[in-house]
Amino acid sequence: MKKRILEFLIIFMIFFAGAGSILFLDEMCRETTGEGGNLVLDIDKLKFFH
């Protein structure tokens, strides 16, 4: 049981470290080139709501 919890915590930490890194990199690109910052879903861009 403890081994399973430890595995879950490691996977959880790796996933959120990777997701945080992608968001950080996207924000850096937006600040330097103006071509980032589009990772968040924009509800207005979805066709089935128009």
C-alpha distance matrix in Angstrom:
0.0 3.8 5.4 5.2 6.4 8.7 10.0 10.8 12.5 14.5 15.6 16.5 18.5 20.2 21.3 22.8 24.4 26.0 27.1 28.5 30.4 31.9 33.1 34.5 36.3 37.7 39.0 40.6 42.4 43.6 45.1 46.8 47.9 47.6 45.8 42.3 40.6 40.4 36.6 36.4 37.3 40.8 41.4 45.1 44.8 43.3 46.1 45.0 45.5 49.2
3.8 0.0 3.8 5.4 5.1 6.1 8.6 9.9 10.6 12.3 14.3 15.2 16.5 18.4 20.0 21.2 22.4 24.4 25.7 26.7 28.4 30.4 31.5 32.5 34.5 36.2 37.3 38.6 40.6 42.0 43.2 44.8 46.2 46.1 44.5 40.9 39.3 39.4 35.7 35.7 36.9 40.4 41.3 45.0 44.7 43.5 46.5 45.7 46.0 49.6
5.4 3.8 0.0 3.8 5.5 5.1 6.2 8.6 9.9 10.6 12.4 14.1 15.4 16.6 18.3 20.1 21.1 22.6 24.3 25.6 27.0 28.8 30.4 31.4 33.0 34.7 36.2 37.4 39.1 40.8 42.1 43.4 44.7 44.8 42.9 39.5 38.2 38.2 34.5 34.8 36.1 39.7 40.8 44.4 43.8 42.6 45.6 44.9 45.5 49.0
5.2 5.4 3.8 0.0 3.8 5.4 5.1 6.2 8.7 10.0 10.7 12.2 14.3 15.5 16.5 18.4 20.0 21.2 22.5 24.2 25.8 27.2 28.6 30.1 31.7 33.1 34.6 36.1 37.7 39.1 40.7 42.2 43.3 43.1 41.1 37.6 36.2 35.9 32.1 32.3 33.3 36.9 37.8 41.4 40.8 39.5 42.3 41.5 42.1 45.7
6.4 5.1 5.5 3.8 0.0 3.8 5.4 5.0 6.2 8.7 10.0 10.3 12.2 14.3 15.3 16.5 18.1 20.0 21.0 22.2 24.1 25.8 26.8 28.1 30.1 31.5 32.7 34.3 36.1 37.4 38.7 40.5 41.7 41.4 39.7 36.1 34.4 34.4 30.7 30.6 31.8 35.3 36.2 39.9 39.6 38.4 41.4 40.7 41.0 44.6
8.7 6.1 5.1 5.4 3.8 0.0 3.8 5.4 5.1 6.2 8.7 9.8 10.6 12.4 14.2 15.5 16.4 18.4 20.0 20.9 22.4 24.5 25.8 26.6 28.5 30.3 31.5 32.7 34.6 36.2 37.3 38.8 40.2 40.3 38.6 35.1 33.7 34.0 30.4 30.6 32.2 35.8 37.1 40.6 40.2 39.3 42.4 41.9 42.3 45.7
10.0 8.6 6.2 5.1 5.4 3.8 0.0 3.8 5.5 5.2 6.2 8.5 10.0 10.7 12.3 14.4 15.4 16.6 18.3 19.9 21.1 22.8 24.5 25.6 27.0 28.7 30.3 31.6 33.2 34.8 36.3 37.6 38.7 38.8 36.8 33.5 32.2 32.2 28.5 29.1 30.4 34.1 35.4 39.0 38.2 37.2 40.2 39.8 40.4 43.8
10.8 9.9 8.6 6.2 5.0 5.4 3.8 0.0 3.8 5.5 5.2 6.0 8.6 10.0 10.5 12.3 14.1 15.4 16.4 18.0 19.8 21.2 22.5 24.0 25.7 27.0 28.5 30.1 31.7 33.0 34.6 36.2 37.2 36.9 35.1 31.5 30.0 29.8 26.1 26.3 27.5 31.1 32.2 35.8 35.3 34.2 37.2 36.7 37.2 40.6
12.5 10.6 9.9 8.7 6.2 5.1 5.5 3.8 0.0 3.8 5.5 4.9 6.1 8.6 9.8 10.6 12.0 14.1 15.2 16.1 18.0 20.0 21.0 22.0 24.0 25.6 26.7 28.2 30.1 31.4 32.7 34.3 35.7 35.5 34.0 30.4 28.8 29.1 25.5 25.6 27.3 30.8 32.2 35.8 35.4 34.6 37.9 37.6 37.8 41.1
14.5 12.3 10.6 10.0 8.7 6.2 5.2 5.5 3.8 0.0 3.8 5.4 5.2 6.2 8.6 10.1 10.5 12.3 14.2 15.3 16.4 18.4 20.0 20.8 22.4 24.3 25.7 26.8 28.6 30.3 31.5 32.8 34.2 34.3 32.7 29.3 28.1 28.5 25.0 25.6 27.5 31.2 32.9 36.3 35.5 35.0 38.2 38.2 38.6 41.8
15.6 14.3 12.4 10.7 10.0 8.7 6.2 5.2 5.5 3.8 0.0 3.8 5.5 5.1 6.1 8.6 9.8 10.6 12.2 14.1 15.3 16.6 18.4 19.8 21.1 22.6 24.3 25.7 27.1 28.7 30.4 31.7 32.6 32.6 30.6 27.3 26.1 26.1 22.4 23.2 24.7 28.5 30.1 33.5 32.5 31.8 34.9 34.9 35.5 38.7
16.5 15.2 14.1 12.2 10.3 9.8 8.5 6.0 4.9 5.4 3.8 0.0 3.8 5.6 5.2 6.3 8.5 10.0 10.6 12.1 14.1 15.5 16.6 18.1 20.0 21.2 22.5 24.2 25.9 27.1 28.6 30.4 31.5 31.1 29.4 25.8 24.2 24.3 20.6 20.9 22.6 26.2 27.7 31.2 30.6 30.0 33.2 33.1 33.4 36.6
18.5 16.5 15.4 14.3 12.2 10.6 10.0 8.6 6.1 5.2 5.5 3.8 0.0 3.8 5.5 5.3 6.0 8.5 9.9 10.4 12.0 14.2 15.3 16.1 18.1 19.8 20.9 22.2 24.2 25.6 26.8 28.3 29.8 29.7 28.3 24.8 23.4 24.1 20.6 21.2 23.4 26.9 28.8 32.1 31.5 31.4 34.8 35.0 35.1 38.2
20.2 18.4 16.6 15.5 14.3 12.4 10.7 10.0 8.6 6.2 5.1 5.6 3.8 0.0 3.8 5.6 5.1 6.1 8.6 9.9 10.5 12.4 14.3 15.2 16.4 18.3 20.0 21.0 22.6 24.4 25.8 26.9 28.1 28.3 26.6 23.3 22.4 22.9 19.5 20.7 22.9 26.5 28.6 31.8 30.7 30.6 33.8 34.3 34.8 37.7
21.3 20.0 18.3 16.5 15.3 14.2 12.3 10.5 9.8 8.6 6.1 5.2 5.5 3.8 0.0 3.8 5.5 5.2 6.1 8.5 9.9 10.7 12.4 14.1 15.4 16.6 18.5 20.0 21.3 22.8 24.6 26.0 26.8 26.6 24.7 21.2 20.0 20.1 16.5 17.5 19.4 23.1 25.0 28.2 27.2 26.9 30.2 30.6 31.0 34.0
22.8 21.2 20.1 18.4 16.5 15.5 14.4 12.3 10.6 10.1 8.6 6.3 5.3 5.6 3.8 0.0 3.8 5.3 4.9 5.8 8.3 9.7 10.4 11.8 13.9 15.1 16.2 18.0 19.8 20.9 22.4 24.2 25.3 25.0 23.5 19.8 18.2 18.8 15.4 15.9 18.3 21.7 23.9 27.0 26.4 26.4 29.9 30.4 30.4 33.3
24.4 22.4 21.1 20.0 18.1 16.4 15.4 14.1 12.0 10.5 9.8 8.5 6.0 5.1 5.5 3.8 0.0 3.8 5.6 5.1 6.1 8.7 10.0 10.3 12.1 14.2 15.3 16.3 18.3 20.0 21.0 22.4 23.9 24.1 22.7 19.3 18.2 19.3 16.3 17.4 20.2 23.6 26.1 29.0 28.1 28.5 32.0 32.9 32.9 35.6
26.0 24.4 22.6 21.2 20.0 18.4 16.6 15.4 14.1 12.3 10.6 10.0 8.5 6.1 5.2 5.3 3.8 0.0 3.8 5.4 5.0 6.3 8.7 9.8 10.5 12.3 14.3 15.3 16.6 18.5 20.1 21.2 22.1 22.3 20.5 17.2 16.6 17.2 14.1 15.9 18.5 21.9 24.6 27.3 26.0 26.4 29.7 30.8 31.1 33.7
27.1 25.7 24.3 22.5 21.0 20.0 18.3 16.4 15.2 14.2 12.2 10.6 9.9 8.6 6.1 4.9 5.6 3.8 0.0 3.8 5.4 5.2 6.3 8.6 10.0 10.6 12.4 14.3 15.5 16.7 18.6 20.2 21.0 20.6 18.8 15.2 14.0 14.4 11.0 12.3 14.9 18.4 20.9 23.8 22.7 23.1 26.5 27.5 27.6 30.2
28.5 26.7 25.6 24.2 22.2 20.9 19.9 18.0 16.1 15.3 14.1 12.1 10.4 9.9 8.5 5.8 5.1 5.4 3.8 0.0 3.8 5.5 5.2 6.0 8.6 9.8 10.6 12.3 14.3 15.3 16.6 18.4 19.8 19.5 18.4 14.8 13.3 14.7 11.9 12.9 16.1 19.2 22.0 24.6 23.9 24.8 28.4 29.5 29.2 31.7
30.4 28.4 27.0 25.8 24.1 22.4 21.1 19.8 18.0 16.4 15.3 14.1 12.0 10.5 9.9 8.3 6.1 5.0 5.4 3.8 0.0 3.8 5.5 5.0 6.1 8.5 9.8 10.5 12.3 14.2 15.4 16.5 17.9 18.2 17.0 13.7 13.3 14.9 12.5 14.5 17.8 20.7 23.8 26.1 25.0 26.1 29.5 31.0 31.0 33.2
31.9 30.4 28.8 27.2 25.8 24.5 22.8 21.2 20.0 18.4 16.6 15.5 14.2 12.4 10.7 9.7 8.7 6.3 5.2 5.5 3.8 0.0 3.8 5.4 5.1 6.1 8.6 9.9 10.6 12.3 14.3 15.5 16.1 16.1 14.2 10.9 10.6 11.7 9.2 11.8 14.8 17.8 21.0 23.1 21.7 22.7 26.1 27.7 27.9 29.9
33.1 31.5 30.4 28.6 26.8 25.8 24.5 22.5 21.0 20.0 18.4 16.6 15.3 14.3 12.4 10.4 10.0 8.7 6.3 5.2 5.5 3.8 0.0 3.8 5.5 5.0 6.2 8.6 9.9 10.6 12.4 14.4 15.3 14.6 13.3 9.7 8.3 9.8 7.6 9.4 12.9 15.5 18.8 20.9 20.0 21.4 24.9 26.5 26.2 28.2
34.5 32.5 31.4 30.1 28.1 26.6 25.6 24.0 22.0 20.8 19.8 18.1 16.1 15.2 14.1 11.8 10.3 9.8 8.6 6.0 5.0 5.4 3.8 0.0 3.8 5.5 5.2 6.3 8.8 9.9 10.7 12.5 14.2 14.2 13.6 10.4 9.6 12.2 10.9 12.6 16.3 18.5 22.0 23.8 23.0 24.7 28.2 30.0 29.6 31.4
36.3 34.5 33.0 31.7 30.1 28.5 27.0 25.7 24.0 22.4 21.1 20.0 18.1 16.4 15.4 13.9 12.1 10.5 10.0 8.6 6.1 5.1 5.5 3.8 0.0 3.8 5.4 5.0 6.2 8.7 9.9 10.6 11.8 12.5 11.4 8.6 9.3 11.7 10.8 13.5 16.9 19.1 22.7 24.2 22.8 24.6 27.9 30.0 29.9 31.5
37.7 36.2 34.7 33.1 31.5 30.3 28.7 27.0 25.6 24.3 22.6 21.2 19.8 18.3 16.6 15.1 14.2 12.3 10.6 9.8 8.5 6.1 5.0 5.5 3.8 0.0 3.8 5.4 5.1 6.3 8.8 10.1 10.4 10.0 8.6 5.2 5.7 7.9 7.6 10.4 13.7 15.6 19.3 20.6 19.1 21.1 24.4 26.7 26.5 27.8
39.0 37.3 36.2 34.6 32.7 31.5 30.3 28.5 26.7 25.7 24.3 22.5 20.9 20.0 18.5 16.2 15.3 14.3 12.4 10.6 9.8 8.6 6.2 5.2 5.4 3.8 0.0 3.8 5.4 5.0 6.3 8.7 10.0 9.3 9.4 6.2 5.6 9.0 9.4 11.1 14.7 16.0 19.7 20.9 20.0 22.4 25.8 28.0 27.3 28.6
40.6 38.6 37.4 36.1 34.3 32.7 31.6 30.1 28.2 26.8 25.7 24.2 22.2 21.0 20.0 18.0 16.3 15.3 14.3 12.3 10.5 9.9 8.6 6.3 5.0 5.4 3.8 0.0 3.8 5.4 5.2 6.2 8.4 9.1 9.6 7.6 8.6 12.0 12.5 14.7 18.3 19.5 23.3 24.2 23.1 25.6 28.8 31.3 30.7 31.8
42.4 40.6 39.1 37.7 36.1 34.6 33.2 31.7 30.1 28.6 27.1 25.9 24.2 22.6 21.3 19.8 18.3 16.6 15.5 14.3 12.3 10.6 9.9 8.8 6.2 5.1 5.4 3.8 0.0 3.8 5.5 5.3 5.6 6.6 6.2 5.1 7.6 10.4 11.6 14.4 17.5 18.5 22.3 22.8 21.3 23.9 26.8 29.5 29.3 30.1
43.6 42.0 40.8 39.1 37.4 36.2 34.8 33.0 31.4 30.3 28.7 27.1 25.6 24.4 22.8 20.9 20.0 18.5 16.7 15.3 14.2 12.3 10.6 9.9 8.7 6.3 5.0 5.4 3.8 0.0 3.8 5.7 5.6 4.3 5.1 3.9 5.4 8.6 10.7 12.8 15.8 16.2 19.9 20.2 19.0 21.9 24.9 27.7 27.0 27.6
45.1 43.2 42.1 40.7 38.7 37.3 36.3 34.6 32.7 31.5 30.4 28.6 26.8 25.8 24.6 22.4 21.0 20.1 18.6 16.6 15.4 14.3 12.4 10.7 9.9 8.8 6.3 5.2 5.5 3.8 0.0 3.8 6.0 5.8 8.2 7.7 8.6 12.2 14.1 15.7 18.9 19.1 22.8 23.0 22.2 25.3 28.3 31.0 30.1 30.7
46.8 44.8 43.4 42.2 40.5 38.8 37.6 36.2 34.3 32.8 31.7 30.4 28.3 26.9 26.0 24.2 22.4 21.2 20.2 18.4 16.5 15.5 14.4 12.5 10.6 10.1 8.7 6.2 5.3 5.7 3.8 0.0 3.8 6.0 8.2 8.8 11.0 14.2 16.1 18.4 21.4 21.8 25.5 25.5 24.3 27.3 30.1 33.0 32.5 32.8
47.9 46.2 44.7 43.3 41.7 40.2 38.7 37.2 35.7 34.2 32.6 31.5 29.8 28.1 26.8 25.3 23.9 22.1 21.0 19.8 17.9 16.1 15.3 14.2 11.8 10.4 10.0 8.4 5.6 5.6 6.0 3.8 0.0 3.8 5.4 7.5 10.5 12.8 15.3 17.7 20.3 20.4 24.1 23.8 22.2 25.3 27.8 30.9 30.6 30.7
47.6 46.1 44.8 43.1 41.4 40.3 38.8 36.9 35.5 34.3 32.6 31.1 29.7 28.3 26.6 25.0 24.1 22.3 20.6 19.5 18.2 16.1 14.6 14.2 12.5 10.0 9.3 9.1 6.6 4.3 5.8 6.0 3.8 0.0 3.8 5.8 8.1 10.3 13.3 15.2 17.6 17.2 20.9 20.3 19.0 22.2 24.8 27.9 27.3 27.3
45.8 44.5 42.9 41.1 39.7 38.6 36.8 35.1 34.0 32.7 30.6 29.4 28.3 26.6 24.7 23.5 22.7 20.5 18.8 18.4 17.0 14.2 13.3 13.6 11.4 8.6 9.4 9.6 6.2 5.1 8.2 8.2 5.4 3.8 0.0 3.8 7.1 8.2 11.0 13.6 15.7 15.7 19.4 19.0 17.1 20.1 22.5 25.7 25.5 25.7
42.3 40.9 39.5 37.6 36.1 35.1 33.5 31.5 30.4 29.3 27.3 25.8 24.8 23.3 21.2 19.8 19.3 17.2 15.2 14.8 13.7 10.9 9.7 10.4 8.6 5.2 6.2 7.6 5.1 3.9 7.7 8.8 7.5 5.8 3.8 0.0 3.8 5.6 7.8 10.5 13.1 13.8 17.6 17.9 16.3 18.9 21.8 24.6 24.3 25.0
40.6 39.3 38.2 36.2 34.4 33.7 32.2 30.0 28.8 28.1 26.1 24.2 23.4 22.4 20.0 18.2 18.2 16.6 14.0 13.3 13.3 10.6 8.3 9.6 9.3 5.7 5.6 8.6 7.6 5.4 8.6 11.0 10.5 8.1 7.1 3.8 0.0 3.8 5.8 7.4 10.4 11.1 14.9 15.6 14.6 17.2 20.4 22.9 22.2 23.2
40.4 39.4 38.2 35.9 34.4 34.0 32.2 29.8 29.1 28.5 26.1 24.3 24.1 22.9 20.1 18.8 19.3 17.2 14.4 14.7 14.9 11.7 9.8 12.2 11.7 7.9 9.0 12.0 10.4 8.6 12.2 14.2 12.8 10.3 8.2 5.6 3.8 0.0 3.8 5.6 7.6 8.3 12.1 12.8 11.3 13.6 16.8 19.3 19.0 20.0
36.6 35.7 34.5 32.1 30.7 30.4 28.5 26.1 25.5 25.0 22.4 20.6 20.6 19.5 16.5 15.4 16.3 14.1 11.0 11.9 12.5 9.2 7.6 10.9 10.8 7.6 9.4 12.5 11.6 10.7 14.1 16.1 15.3 13.3 11.0 7.8 5.8 3.8 0.0 3.8 6.4 8.8 12.2 14.0 12.5 14.0 17.4 19.3 19.2 20.9
36.4 35.7 34.8 32.3 30.6 30.6 29.1 26.3 25.6 25.6 23.2 20.9 21.2 20.7 17.5 15.9 17.4 15.9 12.3 12.9 14.5 11.8 9.4 12.6 13.5 10.4 11.1 14.7 14.4 12.8 15.7 18.4 17.7 15.2 13.6 10.5 7.4 5.6 3.8 0.0 3.8 6.2 9.4 11.7 11.2 12.5 16.2 17.7 17.0 19.0
37.3 36.9 36.1 33.3 31.8 32.2 30.4 27.5 27.3 27.5 24.7 22.6 23.4 22.9 19.4 18.3 20.2 18.5 14.9 16.1 17.8 14.8 12.9 16.3 16.9 13.7 14.7 18.3 17.5 15.8 18.9 21.4 20.3 17.6 15.7 13.1 10.4 7.6 6.4 3.8 0.0 3.8 6.2 8.9 8.3 8.9 12.7 13.9 13.3 15.5
40.8 40.4 39.7 36.9 35.3 35.8 34.1 31.1 30.8 31.2 28.5 26.2 26.9 26.5 23.1 21.7 23.6 21.9 18.4 19.2 20.7 17.8 15.5 18.5 19.1 15.6 16.0 19.5 18.5 16.2 19.1 21.8 20.4 17.2 15.7 13.8 11.1 8.3 8.8 6.2 3.8 0.0 3.8 5.5 5.7 7.4 11.0 12.6 11.3 13.0
41.4 41.3 40.8 37.8 36.2 37.1 35.4 32.2 32.2 32.9 30.1 27.7 28.8 28.6 25.0 23.9 26.1 24.6 20.9 22.0 23.8 21.0 18.8 22.0 22.7 19.3 19.7 23.3 22.3 19.9 22.8 25.5 24.1 20.9 19.4 17.6 14.9 12.1 12.2 9.4 6.2 3.8 0.0 3.8 5.5 5.6 9.0 9.8 8.0 10.1
45.1 45.0 44.4 41.4 39.9 40.6 39.0 35.8 35.8 36.3 33.5 31.2 32.1 31.8 28.2 27.0 29.0 27.3 23.8 24.6 26.1 23.1 20.9 23.8 24.2 20.6 20.9 24.2 22.8 20.2 23.0 25.5 23.8 20.3 19.0 17.9 15.6 12.8 14.0 11.7 8.9 5.5 3.8 0.0 3.8 5.6 8.0 9.7 7.5 8.1
44.8 44.7 43.8 40.8 39.6 40.2 38.2 35.3 35.4 35.5 32.5 30.6 31.5 30.7 27.2 26.4 28.1 26.0 22.7 23.9 25.0 21.7 20.0 23.0 22.8 19.1 20.0 23.1 21.3 19.0 22.2 24.3 22.2 19.0 17.1 16.3 14.6 11.3 12.5 11.2 8.3 5.7 5.5 3.8 0.0 3.8 6.3 9.1 8.4 8.8
43.3 43.5 42.6 39.5 38.4 39.3 37.2 34.2 34.6 35.0 31.8 30.0 31.4 30.6 26.9 26.4 28.5 26.4 23.1 24.8 26.1 22.7 21.4 24.7 24.6 21.1 22.4 25.6 23.9 21.9 25.3 27.3 25.3 22.2 20.1 18.9 17.2 13.6 14.0 12.5 8.9 7.4 5.6 5.6 3.8 0.0 3.8 5.7 6.0 7.5
46.1 46.5 45.6 42.3 41.4 42.4 40.2 37.2 37.9 38.2 34.9 33.2 34.8 33.8 30.2 29.9 32.0 29.7 26.5 28.4 29.5 26.1 24.9 28.2 27.9 24.4 25.8 28.8 26.8 24.9 28.3 30.1 27.8 24.8 22.5 21.8 20.4 16.8 17.4 16.2 12.7 11.0 9.0 8.0 6.3 3.8 0.0 3.8 5.4 5.6
45.0 45.7 44.9 41.5 40.7 41.9 39.8 36.7 37.6 38.2 34.9 33.1 35.0 34.3 30.6 30.4 32.9 30.8 27.5 29.5 31.0 27.7 26.5 30.0 30.0 26.7 28.0 31.3 29.5 27.7 31.0 33.0 30.9 27.9 25.7 24.6 22.9 19.3 19.3 17.7 13.9 12.6 9.8 9.7 9.1 5.7 3.8 0.0 3.8 5.6
45.5 46.0 45.5 42.1 41.0 42.3 40.4 37.2 37.8 38.6 35.5 33.4 35.1 34.8 31.0 30.4 32.9 31.1 27.6 29.2 31.0 27.9 26.2 29.6 29.9 26.5 27.3 30.7 29.3 27.0 30.1 32.5 30.6 27.3 25.5 24.3 22.2 19.0 19.2 17.0 13.3 11.3 8.0 7.5 8.4 6.0 5.4 3.8 0.0 3.8
49.2 49.6 49.0 45.7 44.6 45.7 43.8 40.6 41.1 41.8 38.7 36.6 38.2 37.7 34.0 33.3 35.6 33.7 30.2 31.7 33.2 29.9 28.2 31.4 31.5 27.8 28.6 31.8 30.1 27.6 30.7 32.8 30.7 27.3 25.7 25.0 23.2 20.0 20.9 19.0 15.5 13.0 10.1 8.1 8.8 7.5 5.6 5.6 3.8 0.0
